[in-house]
Amino acid sequence: MKHLDIIVEGKVQGVFFRAATKAVADQLGVKGFVKNLANGTVYIEAEGDDFSLDSLIEWCRQGPERSVVEKVSSAEAELKNYRNFEVLKKNFLW
């Protein structure tokens, strides 16, 4: 089990990216959250096994139908032991 912080850049807001990410994360058994950032990116904190996290990142490179993903970056971080995967509604600067 590991934790990744993922940032997705491009046309990723207003295209149901967060809702689609939750659906994929739920299918993969990934825990954490997804939210829009004020700078136009999508931020994801995800926890799961290597296969599930790799699958989530691979999906993020494509995104939902109306998105145009330009870049996906990820970094391993400290495990937070999330219980489920949530869509957060508020924009935050970090």
Stockholm file with secondary structure:
# STOCKHOLM 1.0

chainA/1-94         MKHLDIIVEGKVQGVFFRAATKAVADQLGVKGFVKNLANGTVYIEAEGDDFSLDSLIEWCRQGPERSVVEKVSSAEAELKNYRNFEVLKKNFLW
#=GR chainA/1-94 SS CEEEEEEEEEECSSSSHHHHHHHHHHHHTCEEEEEEBTTSCEEEEEEECHHHHHHHHHHHHHCSTTCEEEEEEEEEECCCCCSSEEECCSCBCC
#=GC SS_cons        CEEEEEEEEEECSSSSHHHHHHHHHHHHTCEEEEEEBTTSCEEEEEEECHHHHHHHHHHHHHCSTTCEEEEEEEEEECCCCCSSEEECCSCBCC
//
